Amino acid sequence: MSELFAELKQAVIDGDEDIVSESSQKVIDEGINPVDAVQLGLIKGIEVIGEAWKVGEAFLPDVMMSAEAMKVGLALLEPEIAKLGMSEGESKGKIVLGTVAGDIHDIGKNITGAMFTAAGYKVFDLGTDIKAEDFVSKAQEVGADIIGASALLTTTMVGQKQLVDYLKEHNLRDKFKVFVGGGPTSQLWADEIGADGWAETADEAVELAGRLLAK
């Protein structure tokens, strides 16, 4: 099993979509826990390439190839993860996820969505380049508990503030918990804009949601 996870990890590092697809299918066929495959395979691979990019050992095309390979794996494994999650009526909560306006990065958001699904939440993923009003209208439509807004650029972080401000302006601030995340964000930033939570990793976001919704 650990060999299969190592295979997934390496395939993501190499940006090899075919091997990611084959290995992910093997996970499904052999009845291996898809959450483990995501956490110990896909995510480990993307972490390696992310670190390499930070120190200048990998370049943007490498990161993009790895991200695309990881997406192939998530596309196969997420439906399996959803089967593990609770049925619609028993979900732990509903979360609307998206990357803010002007930003098309979605690696972190996709991982977060997969982990929330695995933990038994109903996830509504809006995709990327989402305006504040679109986050809110979807949250109202589905009766969401949490709105999660991701930003990967310092220039688009303002979209997270706009979301909180939009909720305040429309007297909806107390209706939803707002989570923010993404590379340039921090707890300090979350406090500054009045968000309810910030998490560095998908696992931490799920834990935080559990704590906040239990109150």
N, C-alpha and C positions, 0 to 999 in steps of 0.2 A: 504493500500500500504506500509506504513512504517513498518507494521507487517511482510510483506513479505521480506522487506530488512533486518529486524532484524533477520529473519529466515535464510536468506542467510549468513549473517555475522556470526551467531552462528554456522551454519553448516561448514563454512570454519574453524572457530576456533577449532571445534571438529574433523575436517578432515573427515566429513561424506559426501562421494561422492554421495550417494543415495539421501540424502535430498537436496544437492546442485542441483542435476539433476532435481528432482521434482520441487523445487522452481523456478529454471531457466525456466523450461517448463511452469510453471504457469505464469511467467512474459510474456512469448511469447503469451500464450493462451489468457491472459487478456488484451493484447495490451498495457502493461506498458512499459515506455521508458527503453530500455535495457541499455542505457548509465547510467541512474540513478541506475539501478540494479547493474551494475559493480562498480560504484563509492561509492554508499551508502550501498552496501551489500558485494560483494566479496572483494573489496579493504579494507574496514573497518575491515573485519575479518582478512585479512592477516597482516594488520598493528598491530592489537592486538597481534597476535602470534609472530610477528617480535619483538615487544617491550618486550614481555615476554621472548623471547630467549636472547635478549640483556642483560637482568638483571638476567638471570639464572633461570627463573621460567618455561621455556619450554626447551625441548631438541631437538636435530637435527631431530630425527624421527618424533616428533610432527610437526616441521616446514615442513618436507617433505610431511607428510600426508595432512597438510593444503594446501600446494602448489598443490598437486595432485587434491584435492577437488576443488580448485579454477580453475584449468585447465579445469575440467569437465564443470564448469559454463561458462567459457570463450568460450569453444568449441561450446556451444549451443547459447550463446548470440552474439558472434562476427559476425555471418552471418546476424543477425538481425540489428546489428549496421551498418554493411556494406550497408544494404538496405537504412538506413537513410542518409549515406554519398552520395555525389554527384555521378552522372554517370561518367564512365571512362573519357569521353571527357572533363568533367568540373571539374575534381579533382583539389584541391588547389595546389597540388604538389605531387611528388613521393618520397617516402623515403624507403631506403634499411636498414633493421634492422638486427642486429645479436649480439650474445655474442662472444667475442674474443677467439682466439685460446687458448686451455688449460683450458677453463672455460665452465662448463655445466649448470650454473645457468640461469634460464630464467623467473623467476617470474616478475621482473621489466620490462624486455623486452616485455613480453606478455601483461602486463598492458599498457605499452607505445604504443604498436601496436594497441591495442583496442581503445585507446583514439585518436590516429591519424586517425584511420579509421572513428571514430565517427565525427571527425572534418572535414571530407571530403577529406582526403588525400588517395592516393593509396599506400598501404603498401606491401612491399615485404620482408617477414620475412625469413631469411636464417637459423634460428635456432641457435644452440650453437656450440662452438669450431670452429669458422670461422677465417681463415687466412686472412691477409690484402689483398692479391691478389684476393681472392674470393669475398670479399666485393666490390672491385673495378670493377671486371669483370661484376658482376651483375648490379652495378650502371651504367656502360657503356651500358650494354645490354638493360636496361629498360629506360635509359635517366633520371636517378634519379636527384633530386635537392639536397637531403640530404642523407648522410650516417650516421646512428646512431649505435655507437658501445658501448656495455655494458660490464662492468667487475665487478665481485663481489668479486674478491680476489686481495689482494695487489700484489700477485705474477703474476697475469695476466694483470694488468693495462698496462704493457709495450706493450701489443698488440694494445692498442689505439694509442700509440706513433708510433708503427710500421706502422699503417694505414696511419697516417699523413705523415710519412717519405716516405712511398711507393708512395703516390700521388705526393710528391715533386720530387722524383727520376724519375718518369715517366712523368713529366711536366703536371700533371693533377690536381694540387692543386687548381687551380682557377675554376675547372669544378664543384666541389661539395662542399656543406657546410658539415662540419664534426661535429657531436654532440657526446659527450661522457657522460656517466652516470654510476651509480652503486654505491653501498655502500662505497667503499674506495676512490671514486673520489671526486673532488672538483673543484671550479672555478680556484683555484690556479694551480691545475694540468692541467686543460684545457688550461690555459694561457701558462704554461710551455711547453707543447707539440705542441702548435700552433693550437689547435682545434678552431672551430668557436663558439661553444657553449657548455654549461654544464647546466644541470637542475637536481634539486633534486627530482622532482616528474614528473609524466607523463603529468599532466596538464601544468606545467611550460614549459616542452619541446614543447608542442603544441603551447603555447603562443609565445615562442622564435622563433619557426619556422615561425609563421605568421609575426613576426616583421622582421626577417632577409630576408625572401623571398619578402617582400613588398618593400624592399629598391631597 
